[in-house]
Amino acid sequence: MEKLSLNTAKKLIDRAEQEAESIGVQMVISILDDGGNLVATHRMDDAWLASIDIAHNKAWTSVALKMPTSGTLGA
């Protein structure tokens, strides 16, 4: 499997932010590699500070269980 690059993580963040804006939700987006290591985190303006930990934990759980968090935001 190819290593998840920062450039790819930025593209995923852009797509997730577009989706968040379309549904009117400010969110924190965390991107982890397949080993559960943080690649990037992005906090939208006015997103809850508590969402930083929640987003990271949700992404880590997704990696650990090899399951999507929800939705399909393809790269």
Gaussian input, Z-matrix of N, CA and C with variables (Angstrom, degrees):
# hf/3-21g

backbone

0 1
 N
 C     1     B1
 C     2     B2     1     A1
 N     3     B3     2     A2     1     D1
 C     4     B4     3     A3     2     D2
 C     5     B5     4     A4     3     D3
 N     6     B6     5     A5     4     D4
 C     7     B7     6     A6     5     D5
 C     8     B8     7     A7     6     D6
 N     9     B9     8     A8     7     D7
 C    10    B10     9     A9     8     D8
 C    11    B11    10    A10     9     D9
 N    12    B12    11    A11    10    D10
 C    13    B13    12    A12    11    D11
 C    14    B14    13    A13    12    D12
 N    15    B15    14    A14    13    D13
 C    16    B16    15    A15    14    D14
 C    17    B17    16    A16    15    D15
 N    18    B18    17    A17    16    D16
 C    19    B19    18    A18    17    D17
 C    20    B20    19    A19    18    D18
 N    21    B21    20    A20    19    D19
 C    22    B22    21    A21    20    D20
 C    23    B23    22    A22    21    D21
 N    24    B24    23    A23    22    D22
 C    25    B25    24    A24    23    D23
 C    26    B26    25    A25    24    D24
 N    27    B27    26    A26    25    D25
 C    28    B28    27    A27    26    D26
 C    29    B29    28    A28    27    D27
 N    30    B30    29    A29    28    D28
 C    31    B31    30    A30    29    D29
 C    32    B32    31    A31    30    D30
 N    33    B33    32    A32    31    D31
 C    34    B34    33    A33    32    D32
 C    35    B35    34    A34    33    D33
 N    36    B36    35    A35    34    D34
 C    37    B37    36    A36    35    D35
 C    38    B38    37    A37    36    D36
 N    39    B39    38    A38    37    D37
 C    40    B40    39    A39    38    D38
 C    41    B41    40    A40    39    D39
 N    42    B42    41    A41    40    D40
 C    43    B43    42    A42    41    D41
 C    44    B44    43    A43    42    D42
 N    45    B45    44    A44    43    D43
 C    46    B46    45    A45    44    D44
 C    47    B47    46    A46    45    D45
 N    48    B48    47    A47    46    D46
 C    49    B49    48    A48    47    D47
 C    50    B50    49    A49    48    D48
 N    51    B51    50    A50    49    D49
 C    52    B52    51    A51    50    D50
 C    53    B53    52    A52    51    D51
 N    54    B54    53    A53    52    D52
 C    55    B55    54    A54    53    D53
 C    56    B56    55    A55    54    D54
 N    57    B57    56    A56    55    D55
 C    58    B58    57    A57    56    D56
 C    59    B59    58    A58    57    D57
 N    60    B60    59    A59    58    D58
 C    61    B61    60    A60    59    D59
 C    62    B62    61    A61    60    D60
 N    63    B63    62    A62    61    D61
 C    64    B64    63    A63    62    D62
 C    65    B65    64    A64    63    D63
 N    66    B66    65    A65    64    D64
 C    67    B67    66    A66    65    D65
 C    68    B68    67    A67    66    D66
 N    69    B69    68    A68    67    D67
 C    70    B70    69    A69    68    D68
 C    71    B71    70    A70    69    D69
 N    72    B72    71    A71    70    D70
 C    73    B73    72    A72    71    D71
 C    74    B74    73    A73    72    D72
 N    75    B75    74    A74    73    D73
 C    76    B76    75    A75    74    D74
 C    77    B77    76    A76    75    D75
 N    78    B78    77    A77    76    D76
 C    79    B79    78    A78    77    D77
 C    80    B80    79    A79    78    D78
 N    81    B81    80    A80    79    D79
 C    82    B82    81    A81    80    D80
 C    83    B83    82    A82    81    D81
 N    84    B84    83    A83    82    D82
 C    85    B85    84    A84    83    D83
 C    86    B86    85    A85    84    D84
 N    87    B87    86    A86    85    D85
 C    88    B88    87    A87    86    D86
 C    89    B89    88    A88    87    D87
 N    90    B90    89    A89    88    D88
 C    91    B91    90    A90    89    D89
 C    92    B92    91    A91    90    D90
 N    93    B93    92    A92    91    D91
 C    94    B94    93    A93    92    D92
 C    95    B95    94    A94    93    D93
 N    96    B96    95    A95    94    D94
 C    97    B97    96    A96    95    D95
 C    98    B98    97    A97    96    D96
 N    99    B99    98    A98    97    D97
 C   100   B100    99    A99    98    D98
 C   101   B101   100   A100    99    D99
 N   102   B102   101   A101   100   D100
 C   103   B103   102   A102   101   D101
 C   104   B104   103   A103   102   D102
 N   105   B105   104   A104   103   D103
 C   106   B106   105   A105   104   D104
 C   107   B107   106   A106   105   D105
 N   108   B108   107   A107   106   D106
 C   109   B109   108   A108   107   D107
 C   110   B110   109   A109   108   D108
 N   111   B111   110   A110   109   D109
 C   112   B112   111   A111   110   D110
 C   113   B113   112   A112   111   D111
 N   114   B114   113   A113   112   D112
 C   115   B115   114   A114   113   D113
 C   116   B116   115   A115   114   D114
 N   117   B117   116   A116   115   D115
 C   118   B118   117   A117   116   D116
 C   119   B119   118   A118   117   D117
 N   120   B120   119   A119   118   D118
 C   121   B121   120   A120   119   D119
 C   122   B122   121   A121   120   D120
 N   123   B123   122   A122   121   D121
 C   124   B124   123   A123   122   D122
 C   125   B125   124   A124   123   D123
 N   126   B126   125   A125   124   D124
 C   127   B127   126   A126   125   D125
 C   128   B128   127   A127   126   D126
 N   129   B129   128   A128   127   D127
 C   130   B130   129   A129   128   D128
 C   131   B131   130   A130   129   D129
 N   132   B132   131   A131   130   D130
 C   133   B133   132   A132   131   D131
 C   134   B134   133   A133   132   D132
 N   135   B135   134   A134   133   D133
 C   136   B136   135   A135   134   D134
 C   137   B137   136   A136   135   D135
 N   138   B138   137   A137   136   D136
 C   139   B139   138   A138   137   D137
 C   140   B140   139   A139   138   D138
 N   141   B141   140   A140   139   D139
 C   142   B142   141   A141   140   D140
 C   143   B143   142   A142   141   D141
 N   144   B144   143   A143   142   D142
 C   145   B145   144   A144   143   D143
 C   146   B146   145   A145   144   D144
 N   147   B147   146   A146   145   D145
 C   148   B148   147   A147   146   D146
 C   149   B149   148   A148   147   D147
 N   150   B150   149   A149   148   D148
 C   151   B151   150   A150   149   D149
 C   152   B152   151   A151   150   D150
 N   153   B153   152   A152   151   D151
 C   154   B154   153   A153   152   D152
 C   155   B155   154   A154   153   D153
 N   156   B156   155   A155   154   D154
 C   157   B157   156   A156   155   D155
 C   158   B158   157   A157   156   D156
 N   159   B159   158   A158   157   D157
 C   160   B160   159   A159   158   D158
 C   161   B161   160   A160   159   D159
 N   162   B162   161   A161   160   D160
 C   163   B163   162   A162   161   D161
 C   164   B164   163   A163   162   D162
 N   165   B165   164   A164   163   D163
 C   166   B166   165   A165   164   D164
 C   167   B167   166   A166   165   D165
 N   168   B168   167   A167   166   D166
 C   169   B169   168   A168   167   D167
 C   170   B170   169   A169   168   D168
 N   171   B171   170   A170   169   D169
 C   172   B172   171   A171   170   D170
 C   173   B173   172   A172   171   D171
 N   174   B174   173   A173   172   D172
 C   175   B175   174   A174   173   D173
 C   176   B176   175   A175   174   D174
 N   177   B177   176   A176   175   D175
 C   178   B178   177   A177   176   D176
 C   179   B179   178   A178   177   D177
 N   180   B180   179   A179   178   D178
 C   181   B181   180   A180   179   D179
 C   182   B182   181   A181   180   D180
 N   183   B183   182   A182   181   D181
 C   184   B184   183   A183   182   D182
 C   185   B185   184   A184   183   D183
 N   186   B186   185   A185   184   D184
 C   187   B187   186   A186   185   D185
 C   188   B188   187   A187   186   D186
 N   189   B189   188   A188   187   D187
 C   190   B190   189   A189   188   D188
 C   191   B191   190   A190   189   D189
 N   192   B192   191   A191   190   D190
 C   193   B193   192   A192   191   D191
 C   194   B194   193   A193   192   D192
 N   195   B195   194   A194   193   D193
 C   196   B196   195   A195   194   D194
 C   197   B197   196   A196   195   D195
 N   198   B198   197   A197   196   D196
 C   199   B199   198   A198   197   D197
 C   200   B200   199   A199   198   D198
 N   201   B201   200   A200   199   D199
 C   202   B202   201   A201   200   D200
 C   203   B203   202   A202   201   D201
 N   204   B204   203   A203   202   D202
 C   205   B205   204   A204   203   D203
 C   206   B206   205   A205   204   D204
 N   207   B207   206   A206   205   D205
 C   208   B208   207   A207   206   D206
 C   209   B209   208   A208   207   D207
 N   210   B210   209   A209   208   D208
 C   211   B211   210   A210   209   D209
 C   212   B212   211   A211   210   D210
 N   213   B213   212   A212   211   D211
 C   214   B214   213   A213   212   D212
 C   215   B215   214   A214   213   D213
 N   216   B216   215   A215   214   D214
 C   217   B217   216   A216   215   D215
 C   218   B218   217   A217   216   D216
 N   219   B219   218   A218   217   D217
 C   220   B220   219   A219   218   D218
 C   221   B221   220   A220   219   D219
 N   222   B222   221   A221   220   D220
 C   223   B223   222   A222   221   D221
 C   224   B224   223   A223   222   D222

   B1=1.4499
   B2=1.5310
   B3=1.3187
   B4=1.4534
   B5=1.5251
   B6=1.3319
   B7=1.4679
   B8=1.5324
   B9=1.3206
   B10=1.4597
   B11=1.5207
   B12=1.3181
   B13=1.4655
   B14=1.5252
   B15=1.3194
   B16=1.4670
   B17=1.5253
   B18=1.3250
   B19=1.4591
   B20=1.5345
   B21=1.3220
   B22=1.4689
   B23=1.5203
   B24=1.3239
   B25=1.4683
   B26=1.5300
   B27=1.3251
   B28=1.4745
   B29=1.5198
   B30=1.3329
   B31=1.4685
   B32=1.5237
   B33=1.3285
   B34=1.4696
   B35=1.5236
   B36=1.3251
   B37=1.4656
   B38=1.5209
   B39=1.3253
   B40=1.4659
   B41=1.5254
   B42=1.3367
   B43=1.4674
   B44=1.5260
   B45=1.3271
   B46=1.4651
   B47=1.5268
   B48=1.3317
   B49=1.4677
   B50=1.5270
   B51=1.3117
   B52=1.4676
   B53=1.5268
   B54=1.3243
   B55=1.4675
   B56=1.5292
   B57=1.3297
   B58=1.4675
   B59=1.5236
   B60=1.3257
   B61=1.4657
   B62=1.5230
   B63=1.3264
   B64=1.4649
   B65=1.5283
   B66=1.3383
   B67=1.4708
   B68=1.5237
   B69=1.3373
   B70=1.4593
   B71=1.5200
   B72=1.3317
   B73=1.4660
   B74=1.5195
   B75=1.3396
   B76=1.4600
   B77=1.5223
   B78=1.3088
   B79=1.4607
   B80=1.5130
   B81=1.3168
   B82=1.4579
   B83=1.5220
   B84=1.3150
   B85=1.4575
   B86=1.5261
   B87=1.3271
   B88=1.4605
   B89=1.5182
   B90=1.3169
   B91=1.4605
   B92=1.5244
   B93=1.3328
   B94=1.4617
   B95=1.5202
   B96=1.3295
   B97=1.4634
   B98=1.5252
   B99=1.3226
   B100=1.4633
   B101=1.5252
   B102=1.3413
   B103=1.4591
   B104=1.5131
   B105=1.3379
   B106=1.4627
   B107=1.5125
   B108=1.3394
   B109=1.4621
   B110=1.5250
   B111=1.3193
   B112=1.4584
   B113=1.5192
   B114=1.3320
   B115=1.4606
   B116=1.5274
   B117=1.3460
   B118=1.4699
   B119=1.5272
   B120=1.3217
   B121=1.4619
   B122=1.5184
   B123=1.3246
   B124=1.4589
   B125=1.5259
   B126=1.3204
   B127=1.4694
   B128=1.5174
   B129=1.3227
   B130=1.4564
   B131=1.5279
   B132=1.3309
   B133=1.4589
   B134=1.5287
   B135=1.3128
   B136=1.4626
   B137=1.5336
   B138=1.3279
   B139=1.4704
   B140=1.5195
   B141=1.3123
   B142=1.4609
   B143=1.5228
   B144=1.3224
   B145=1.4630
   B146=1.5287
   B147=1.3256
   B148=1.4668
   B149=1.5249
   B150=1.3207
   B151=1.4617
   B152=1.5281
   B153=1.3252
   B154=1.4651
   B155=1.5255
   B156=1.3211
   B157=1.4638
   B158=1.5171
   B159=1.3198
   B160=1.4605
   B161=1.5269
   B162=1.3361
   B163=1.4646
   B164=1.5238
   B165=1.3302
   B166=1.4652
   B167=1.5272
   B168=1.3240
   B169=1.4689
   B170=1.5264
   B171=1.3242
   B172=1.4673
   B173=1.5300
   B174=1.3350
   B175=1.4627
   B176=1.5280
   B177=1.3221
   B178=1.4667
   B179=1.5215
   B180=1.3224
   B181=1.4608
   B182=1.5258
   B183=1.3274
   B184=1.4517
   B185=1.5270
   B186=1.3277
   B187=1.4671
   B188=1.5301
   B189=1.3122
   B190=1.4603
   B191=1.5261
   B192=1.3263
   B193=1.4670
   B194=1.5255
   B195=1.3390
   B196=1.4717
   B197=1.5235
   B198=1.3517
   B199=1.4594
   B200=1.5251
   B201=1.3275
   B202=1.4771
   B203=1.5370
   B204=1.3334
   B205=1.4644
   B206=1.5111
   B207=1.3090
   B208=1.4634
   B209=1.5126
   B210=1.3018
   B211=1.4544
   B212=1.5190
   B213=1.3097
   B214=1.4574
   B215=1.5134
   B216=1.3136
   B217=1.4580
   B218=1.5240
   B219=1.2656
   B220=1.4649
   B221=1.5061
   B222=1.3083
   B223=1.4754
   B224=1.5015
   A1=108.67
   A2=115.92
   A3=121.48
   A4=111.00
   A5=115.86
   A6=121.12
   A7=110.07
   A8=116.10
   A9=121.99
   A10=108.84
   A11=116.07
   A12=120.59
   A13=110.92
   A14=115.04
   A15=120.34
   A16=110.25
   A17=116.97
   A18=120.79
   A19=111.02
   A20=116.82
   A21=120.69
   A22=110.44
   A23=117.16
   A24=120.85
   A25=110.46
   A26=117.39
   A27=120.77
   A28=111.08
   A29=117.08
   A30=120.37
   A31=110.81
   A32=116.32
   A33=120.19
   A34=111.19
   A35=116.48
   A36=120.86
   A37=110.15
   A38=117.48
   A39=120.43
   A40=111.33
   A41=116.73
   A42=120.65
   A43=111.61
   A44=116.19
   A45=120.06
   A46=110.73
   A47=116.68
   A48=119.47
   A49=110.80
   A50=117.93
   A51=120.88
   A52=110.52
   A53=115.94
   A54=120.27
   A55=110.85
   A56=116.49
   A57=120.66
   A58=110.81
   A59=115.54
   A60=119.42
   A61=111.37
   A62=117.39
   A63=120.61
   A64=111.85
   A65=116.62
   A66=118.91
   A67=112.39
   A68=116.75
   A69=121.08
   A70=114.85
   A71=116.78
   A72=121.16
   A73=109.35
   A74=116.61
   A75=121.10
   A76=107.03
   A77=117.36
   A78=118.74
   A79=112.69
   A80=113.96
   A81=122.61
   A82=106.22
   A83=115.97
   A84=121.99
   A85=107.84
   A86=117.49
   A87=122.14
   A88=108.97
   A89=115.56
   A90=122.30
   A91=107.65
   A92=115.71
   A93=122.05
   A94=109.00
   A95=116.57
   A96=119.78
   A97=109.61
   A98=116.73
   A99=119.70
   A100=113.91
   A101=117.02
   A102=121.24
   A103=112.93
   A104=116.93
   A105=121.55
   A106=113.88
   A107=116.88
   A108=121.44
   A109=110.57
   A110=116.21
   A111=121.34
   A112=111.21
   A113=115.96
   A114=122.11
   A115=108.87
   A116=116.87
   A117=120.32
   A118=110.05
   A119=115.29
   A120=122.71
   A121=108.06
   A122=115.31
   A123=121.28
   A124=108.33
   A125=116.10
   A126=120.79
   A127=108.50
   A128=116.10
   A129=120.70
   A130=109.23
   A131=116.66
   A132=121.27
   A133=109.34
   A134=116.02
   A135=124.05
   A136=114.94
   A137=118.40
   A138=119.48
   A139=107.99
   A140=116.76
   A141=121.08
   A142=110.96
   A143=117.02
   A144=121.34
   A145=111.38
   A146=116.84
   A147=120.48
   A148=111.53
   A149=116.97
   A150=121.00
   A151=112.73
   A152=117.77
   A153=120.28
   A154=109.54
   A155=117.03
   A156=120.90
   A157=111.61
   A158=116.38
   A159=120.57
   A160=110.29
   A161=117.38
   A162=121.05
   A163=111.31
   A164=116.43
   A165=119.64
   A166=110.74
   A167=116.87
   A168=120.80
   A169=111.79
   A170=116.57
   A171=120.28
   A172=110.04
   A173=116.61
   A174=120.43
   A175=110.53
   A176=117.46
   A177=120.86
   A178=110.83
   A179=117.02
   A180=121.39
   A181=110.60
   A182=116.73
   A183=121.18
   A184=111.25
   A185=116.04
   A186=120.40
   A187=110.16
   A188=116.99
   A189=121.27
   A190=112.20
   A191=116.70
   A192=121.29
   A193=113.01
   A194=116.01
   A195=121.96
   A196=111.04
   A197=114.03
   A198=121.61
   A199=108.77
   A200=117.21
   A201=119.03
   A202=110.13
   A203=116.00
   A204=119.12
   A205=110.16
   A206=117.57
   A207=124.83
   A208=107.64
   A209=116.29
   A210=120.64
   A211=111.79
   A212=114.89
   A213=120.35
   A214=108.21
   A215=116.69
   A216=121.83
   A217=112.30
   A218=122.13
   A219=124.81
   A220=115.99
   A221=117.19
   A222=122.54
   A223=112.41
   D1=138.37
   D2=-179.79
   D3=-74.39
   D4=142.47
   D5=179.40
   D6=-65.38
   D7=137.98
   D8=177.98
   D9=-74.03
   D10=116.35
   D11=-177.81
   D12=-86.60
   D13=160.96
   D14=175.31
   D15=-62.33
   D16=-36.92
   D17=179.06
   D18=-61.00
   D19=-43.35
   D20=176.98
   D21=-65.99
   D22=-40.91
   D23=178.28
   D24=-60.29
   D25=-40.33
   D26=178.41
   D27=-63.39
   D28=-39.14
   D29=177.42
   D30=-64.32
   D31=-41.97
   D32=177.29
   D33=-62.95
   D34=-41.35
   D35=177.99
   D36=-62.43
   D37=-43.65
   D38=178.53
   D39=-59.15
   D40=-44.64
   D41=179.18
   D42=-64.34
   D43=-42.52
   D44=179.85
   D45=-65.78
   D46=-39.29
   D47=178.94
   D48=-66.13
   D49=-38.39
   D50=176.31
   D51=-60.40
   D52=-43.90
   D53=178.81
   D54=-64.16
   D55=-42.70
   D56=179.00
   D57=-60.29
   D58=-43.08
   D59=179.05
   D60=-65.25
   D61=-37.27
   D62=-178.77
   D63=-67.25
   D64=-27.66
   D65=178.30
   D66=-101.26
   D67=1.66
   D68=175.01
   D69=73.35
   D70=34.80
   D71=-178.87
   D72=-123.56
   D73=130.70
   D74=173.95
   D75=-88.17
   D76=128.89
   D77=-175.44
   D78=-139.58
   D79=168.94
   D80=172.12
   D81=-106.47
   D82=133.76
   D83=-177.61
   D84=-116.57
   D85=121.78
   D86=177.76
   D87=-117.43
   D88=132.61
   D89=179.36
   D90=-116.29
   D91=122.38
   D92=177.91
   D93=-116.56
   D94=153.07
   D95=175.37
   D96=-81.69
   D97=-178.86
   D98=-175.88
   D99=-70.55
   D100=-6.62
   D101=174.13
   D102=-98.18
   D103=3.03
   D104=-179.78
   D105=83.23
   D106=14.63
   D107=179.93
   D108=-91.75
   D109=136.91
   D110=-179.11
   D111=-64.08
   D112=129.43
   D113=174.15
   D114=-104.14
   D115=-43.49
   D116=-179.97
   D117=-162.06
   D118=150.08
   D119=172.26
   D120=-134.20
   D121=139.68
   D122=-178.77
   D123=-134.25
   D124=126.18
   D125=178.24
   D126=-110.57
   D127=117.75
   D128=178.05
   D129=-69.51
   D130=154.19
   D131=177.10
   D132=-53.46
   D133=134.84
   D134=176.96
   D135=70.14
   D136=7.10
   D137=173.73
   D138=-70.32
   D139=146.12
   D140=-178.87
   D141=-60.84
   D142=138.75
   D143=177.18
   D144=-62.58
   D145=-35.47
   D146=178.70
   D147=-62.27
   D148=-22.93
   D149=-178.95
   D150=-68.11
   D151=-17.56
   D152=178.04
   D153=-61.83
   D154=-51.61
   D155=178.61
   D156=-67.05
   D157=-40.13
   D158=-178.88
   D159=-62.01
   D160=-46.01
   D161=-178.98
   D162=-63.06
   D163=-42.93
   D164=179.35
   D165=-63.55
   D166=-46.44
   D167=-179.59
   D168=-64.56
   D169=-38.32
   D170=178.72
   D171=-65.06
   D172=-43.13
   D173=178.80
   D174=-65.08
   D175=-41.32
   D176=179.46
   D177=-63.60
   D178=-42.64
   D179=178.19
   D180=-61.60
   D181=-39.02
   D182=177.63
   D183=-60.73
   D184=-43.02
   D185=177.78
   D186=-66.12
   D187=-46.96
   D188=-176.14
   D189=-62.29
   D190=-37.88
   D191=-178.68
   D192=-94.08
   D193=-3.61
   D194=-178.45
   D195=53.55
   D196=47.44
   D197=-179.67
   D198=-134.86
   D199=149.97
   D200=176.65
   D201=-69.24
   D202=154.07
   D203=176.99
   D204=-71.74
   D205=-45.58
   D206=173.12
   D207=171.24
   D208=158.37
   D209=179.21
   D210=68.49
   D211=178.38
   D212=177.05
   D213=-136.83
   D214=104.22
   D215=-178.21
   D216=-107.79
   D217=27.23
   D218=-175.90
   D219=-10.68
   D220=153.15
   D221=-176.64
   D222=-75.20

